[in-house]
Each structure stands twice: as structure tokens, then as C-alpha cells.
């Protein structure tokens, strides 16, 4: 600041101008917050020590060069029409409240006084306060939404809080008990005993049974809360109606009964239908497919059966036909991949006399006509040539067929079952299969799980087919498997699915001598596959799907944990799971 300004504005009888300048400079520097003055161009004309140390500014330097963002914000607020000249600004890790004041000093151009008040601690406090409020809000939400009743009492057993669940359980309003002591509630017969009073006596968590005035029996648990001096300040009590447990128990019993009834019904079906057709279902996913098949069987709708080779698509189709209204009508099966492309249309739709060279002079009836009134299974539908796809779609849409070489339309009443081990959607994307035909067949899709995805079915299937082939080849009885041999068969992937398992069982019956089947009696590729996995040299090979590989790894981890921990609870803790999950997985892998 110039001495001429001080001469005009300050009395000089006590101090001369130089002394006044030094006094103002001293007071200016003693101010703990950054203070500086700048002109319209942003040139800093003066500043105090706090401005120099905290903002790194000094006289003679343009503010835009040192603090460009601050300069832009200052210009915005100076131009604002609302007159607001204060804002917060973050510099490094500090938060400042910036205040602006325009100065119109005699003999000088217009300047601006800027004061930056450090509000960092206040900002941190507000942030901490917001965090605390958020925690309080979350706790409030938990208390309000808890299905268990919650009571909070002070050190004199006076009720200071209950949640909505408590109001529901005790059939009261909160205002009926707030401010009252548990002694008073017992005297009035509201409850027969108080866990809060027991906690006050024992200074530790207490659980007991409590009966309300409505004769409800509650399980209540009280927990003491101590302050920083170790004095008991609050008692938090949770309560739950035993009737809820009993109702849940009844529901579980009913569900268990329904499950048993369903299992019993399915077992009956298996005995009467499935086993006779080599369909055995013990896994949840297979039972689900069979239930869907039996549900849809009585209708006329088209069904697309998908599954890997050897998974039993033909048997499922036969089951659907046998449970349909057409069970006493023809059931025609045709493998679209086993017929030469040049003959596929004549096989499906037949041909008239002299339709082509070498044709029967009387013509020939096609598979669709043979199946009239009944069911036709188009197996390996993905191998159907494009020309036949067009004619098949036309026949399905119009419910009639035309033999090759004829113009006469013949009525068609056939239920269509299609089966494939290919991804028809991908074939549609690659223009290898007609999109319109795909959606005409894809009315009710049934996806048969591979045998490796039906672990619970493997052992019953092995037992069934060993017995079947023992009877077929007039053996004294089905051969028995040693535990090691059985484990190998249960752990095997069965890339050929049930068809491969049938072949293995037949081989064991034919080649097994007297006594039990040993591990070394199994096909070498099964034993070698298991040995490689157990040795750890190769956990995965290109023939093994990822889900099966993950199951193997999971089984190995569980086996290792079972050997190192005595209880399922300790296993669960070590593996980061709950005990019920551990129990289920141990049962799944027969560990």
C-alpha cells in the first residue's frame, strides 16, 4: 500500500507515514489466513505471509500463472449478478473459503481484496459428521426392518425404544411402553419375566423364554452395552415368537412330505416305465426334464429334444409317445443323418410311380404317411438338407404332404418330435438351418443333461445295467464292485453318456471272473484318466468340460480339508463357507 494513501486516510500526529506502513504490514502478516490484492488483469499487488506460504503467491506475479483454476473461479464470481462473492476452493489437501471485496481507493485503479479462510478441519469434521449420520441411518433402517422384535432399555430398565416387529409380536403400540420400566410391565402382567432385569443383575448376555399377556411364548436374548467407563448404559433385547418357529417347522414338514410324495411317485413311475426303457432319474435336473416331458406328453405340441450323443433322446421321445393320446398309434423313428441326401425327401414324403430312375413302379409310401395319426421322431434334425427343410416346413404349416412326382396333396395328422445334439441356434446364425423351421420345431424344448451332470444317476444306472446283462448272459448274479473300482466309475466323465456306460457294464459282466470287480478290471482309459488327475500332472484335458474339471478340483479341496479338520464347522471356517454347504458338498462327492 502506498504512503500517499496512508497520509490521506490516517492521522499522523501519533505515527509518521513510515511507522504506519510498518504497523499495517505487521498486522497484515499476523493474520493467519491468506490475504492478497490483485487488479483487473489478475496482477498481485500485495499479499501477506500466509498467502505466500499457503498459496505460493507473491506481488508482481499474475495469479493466472500460479493458480489458473482459482483465477477462473474468481472471475466467474466477480461477474456474477447475484452479488455472491464467497466460495469454497480446494488447494492441494486444504479447503479454503474465498471471500472477495472490491476496493476503490483514491488515485488507484479498481482492485480486489481476496481473503482465504482455511476450513480444512471444519470440512473434515462435516465429512466425519456425514459419515456418522450415514451409519446412524443404516442402523435405524436395520432396527426398523428387522423381523425380530428389538427393545432398548437404559441402565434403570426403562424402555426407550422398540421397533415395529416388537409392536407386531406383542400386539401393542410403542407409546404404551415407552418411558416405563420392566418392573412395571411385570407387575401389570404384561410379561411374566424380564431378560433386561437379568442382564442388569448379571452384567452379561442372557437368554430365556418369556410369556406375554396374550400367552405368546417368546425366545428373548438380552445384551448389555457398556460406556467408555465400563458402566452399563443400555440393554438391547431381541425377541422372536416361538410360534413362528413352529409354523416354519410345520411348513418344512409339509414340504418334506410333498417331496417324499413326489419322490415316491417318481420311483413308481421309474419302476413301471423308466427302468423298463433304461430311463433312471435320481438327479434334480433329470427329474425336472422327465416331469416336463410327462406334463406335455398328452398334448399335440411339437417338442425339440436336445442333448449330447448317447444321452437318451430316443428313449425320452418314446416315453413321450407312450404317455400321449397317440400311444396306440404308430411311432416312426427316422435318423436324418443316416439317409443319403438324395433320398431323404423320398424317405420322408414318399414318391409316386416312376418318380425317378430306379424307383418302384408302384411308388412308395413315406415315413410321414406311415406315422399318420401317430408320432414321428426326426432324429439328428440338424443333418436335414436344406431342400428337405423347405418341404418339411411347408408340410408342417399346411398339415399335408405331396409325394415326389405327384401333385396330389395328402392330409397329414402327425405329432412331430425332433431331436439333435447340435446347436441349432448357432446353425441358424450360420445359415445352415432355416430360421423359420427352427422356430416351428422349437415350441417346447427339452434339454437332456449329460451323464456327467447327473452324478446321482450314475450309481443306480450301473447297478441296473450290471443286473440286466447278468440276466441276459445267464450269469449267477450281477458282479459286485470293489470300492476303488466303484469310485473310478463314479468319477469318470462318460463322454459317450449312457450309451458308453451301458457298453462298460456289458463288458464288465462278460469279462469279469468270479469274485468282485477290481480297479484293474476296468477299461484302461478310465483308470489312466483317474491316475493322471490324482497325480496332479494334468487336472484338465481337452476332452473334459470345464464344469467337470471344476468339480474334480472342488472334490480334491474338500478331501484335503476333511483330512486336516475334524469337524464340518472347522472346514467351513477354513474354506469361507457355511456348514450346511460343506455337508451338502461332502454328500455330493461321497466324501
C-alpha positions, 0 to 999 in steps of 0.5 A, spaced: 500 500 500 502 506 498 504 512 503 500 517 499 494 513 501 496 512 508 497 520 509 490 521 506 486 516 510 490 516 517 492 521 522 499 522 523 500 526 529 501 519 533 505 515 527 509 518 521 507 515 514 513 510 515 511 507 522 504 506 519 506 502 513 510 498 518 504 497 523 499 495 517 504 490 514 505 487 521 498 486 522 497 484 515 502 478 516 499 476 523 493 474 520 493 467 519 489 466 513 491 468 506 490 475 504 492 478 497 490 484 492 490 483 485 487 488 479 483 487 473 488 483 469 489 478 475 496 482 477 498 481 485 499 487 488 500 485 495 499 479 499 501 477 506 505 471 509 500 466 509 498 467 502 505 466 500 506 460 504 499 457 503 498 459 496 505 460 493 503 467 491 507 473 491 506 481 488 508 482 481 506 475 479 499 474 475 495 469 479 493 466 472 500 463 472 500 460 479 493 458 480 489 458 473 483 454 476 482 459 482 483 465 477 477 462 473 473 461 479 474 468 481 472 471 475 466 467 474 464 470 481 466 477 480 461 477 474 456 474 477 449 478 478 447 475 484 452 479 488 455 472 491 462 473 492 464 467 497 466 460 495 469 454 497 476 452 493 480 446 494 488 447 494 492 441 494 489 437 501 486 444 504 479 447 503 479 454 503 473 459 503 474 465 498 471 471 500 472 477 495 471 485 496 472 490 491 476 496 493 476 503 490 481 507 493 483 514 491 488 515 485 488 507 484 485 503 479 479 498 481 482 492 485 480 486 489 481 484 496 481 476 496 481 473 503 482 465 504 479 462 510 482 455 511 476 450 513 480 444 512 478 441 519 471 444 519 470 440 512 473 434 515 469 434 521 462 435 516 465 429 512 466 425 519 459 428 521 456 425 514 459 419 515 456 418 522 449 420 520 450 415 514 451 409 519 446 412 524 441 411 518 443 404 516 442 402 523 435 405 524 433 402 517 436 395 520 432 396 527 426 398 523 426 392 518 428 387 522 423 381 523 425 380 530 422 384 535 428 389 538 427 393 545 432 398 548 432 399 555 437 404 559 441 402 565 434 403 570 430 398 565 426 403 562 424 402 555 426 407 550 425 404 544 422 398 540 421 397 533 415 395 529 416 387 529 416 388 537 409 392 536 407 386 531 409 380 536 406 383 542 400 386 539 401 393 542 403 400 540 410 403 542 407 409 546 404 404 551 411 402 553 415 407 552 418 411 558 416 405 563 420 400 566 420 392 566 418 392 573 412 395 571 410 391 565 411 385 570 407 387 575 401 389 570 402 382 567 404 384 561 410 379 561 411 374 566 419 375 566 424 380 564 431 378 560 433 386 561 432 385 569 437 379 568 442 382 564 442 388 569 443 383 575 448 379 571 452 384 567 452 379 561 448 376 555 442 372 557 437 368 554 430 365 556 423 364 554 418 369 556 410 369 556 406 375 554 399 377 556 396 374 550 400 367 552 405 368 546 411 364 548 417 368 546 425 366 545 428 373 548 436 374 548 438 380 552 445 384 551 448 389 555 452 395 552 457 398 556 460 406 556 467 408 555 467 407 563 465 400 563 458 402 566 452 399 563 448 404 559 443 400 555 440 393 554 438 391 547 433 385 547 431 381 541 425 377 541 422 372 536 415 368 537 416 361 538 410 360 534 413 362 528 418 357 529 413 352 529 409 354 523 416 354 519 417 347 522 410 345 520 411 348 513 418 344 512 414 338 514 409 339 509 414 340 504 418 334 506 412 330 505 410 333 498 417 331 496 417 324 499 410 324 495 413 326 489 419 322 490 415 316 491 411 317 485 417 318 481 420 311 483 413 308 481 413 311 475 421 309 474 419 302 476 413 301 471 416 305 465 423 308 466 427 302 468 423 298 463 426 303 457 433 304 461 430 311 463 433 312 471 432 319 474 435 320 481 438 327 479 434 334 480 435 336 473 433 329 470 427 329 474 425 336 472 426 334 464 422 327 465 416 331 469 416 336 463 416 331 458 410 327 462 406 334 463 406 335 455 406 328 453 398 328 452 398 334 448 399 335 440 405 340 441 411 339 437 417 338 442 425 339 440 429 334 444 436 336 445 442 333 448 449 330 447 450 323 443 448 317 447 444 321 452 437 318 451 433 322 446 430 316 443 428 313 449 425 320 452 421 321 445 418 314 446 416 315 453 413 321 450 409 317 445 407 312 450 404 317 455 400 321 449 393 320 446 397 317 440 400 311 444 396 306 440 398 309 434 404 308 430 411 311 432 416 312 426 423 313 428 427 316 422 435 318 423 436 324 418 443 323 418 443 316 416 439 317 409 443 319 403 441 326 401 438 324 395 433 320 398 431 323 404 425 327 401 423 320 398 424 317 405 420 322 408 414 324 403 414 318 399 414 318 391 409 316 386 410 311 380 416 312 376 418 318 380 425 317 378 430 312 375 430 306 379 424 307 383 418 302 384 413 302 379 408 302 384 411 308 388 412 308 395 409 310 401 413 315 406 415 315 413 410 321 414 404 317 411 406 311 415 406 315 422 399 318 420 395 319 426 401 317 430 408 320 432 414 321 428 421 322 431 426 326 426 432 324 429 439 328 428 434 334 425 440 338 424 443 333 418 436 335 414 438 338 407 436 344 406 431 342 400 428 337 405 427 343 410 423 347 405 418 341 404 418 339 411 416 346 413 411 347 408 408 340 410 408 342 417 404 349 416 399 346 411 398 339 415 399 335 408 404 332 404 405 331 396 409 325 394 415 326 389 412 326 382 405 327 384 401 333 385 396 330 389 396 333 396 395 328 402 392 330 409 397 329 414 395 328 422 402 327 425 405 329 432 412 331 430 418 330 435 425 332 433 431 331 436 439 333 435 445 334 439 447 340 435 446 347 436 441 349 432 441 356 434 448 357 432 446 353 425 441 358 424 446 364 425 450 360 420 445 359 415 445 352 415 438 351 418 432 355 416 430 360 421 423 359 420 423 351 421 427 352 427 422 356 430 416 351 428 420 345 431 422 349 437 415 350 441 417 346 447 424 344 448 427 339 452 434 339 454 437 332 456 443 333 461 449 329 460 451 323 464 456 327 467 451 332 470 447 327 473 452 324 478 446 321 482 444 317 476 450 314 475 450 309 481 443 306 480 444 306 472 450 301 473 447 297 478 441 296 473 445 295 467 450 290 471 443 286 473 440 286 466 446 283 462 447 278 468 440 276 466 441 276 459 448 272 459 445 267 464 450 269 469 449 267 477 448 274 479 450 281 477 458 282 479 459 286 485 464 292 485 470 293 489 470 300 492 476 303 488 473 300 482 466 303 484 469 310 485 473 310 478 466 309 475 463 314 479 468 319 477 469 318 470 466 323 465 462 318 460 463 322 454 459 317 450 453 318 456 449 312 457 450 309 451 458 308 453 456 306 460 451 301 458 457 298 453 462 298 460 457 294 464 456 289 458 463 288 458 464 288 465 459 282 466 462 278 460 469 279 462 469 279 469 471 272 473 468 270 479 469 274 485 468 282 485 470 287 480 477 290 481 480 297 479 484 293 474 478 290 471 476 296 468 477 299 461 484 302 461 482 309 459 478 310 465 483 308 470 489 312 466 484 318 466 483 317 474 491 316 475 493 322 471 488 327 475 490 324 482 497 325 480 496 332 479 500 332 472 494 334 468 487 336 472 484 338 465 484 335 458 481 337 452 476 332 452 473 334 459 468 340 460 470 345 464 464 344 469 467 337 470 474 339 471 471 344 476 468 339 480 474 334 480 478 340 483 472 342 488 472 334 490 480 334 491 479 341 496 474 338 500 478 331 501 484 335 503 480 339 508 476 333 511 483 330 512 486 336 516 479 338 520 475 334 524 469 337 524 464 340 518 464 347 522 472 347 522 472 346 514 467 351 513 471 356 517 477 354 513 474 354 506 469 361 507 463 357 507 457 355 511 456 348 514 450 346 511 454 347 504 460 343 506 455 337 508 451 338 502 458 338 498 461 332 502 454 328 500 455 330 493 462 327 492 461 321 497 466 324 501 
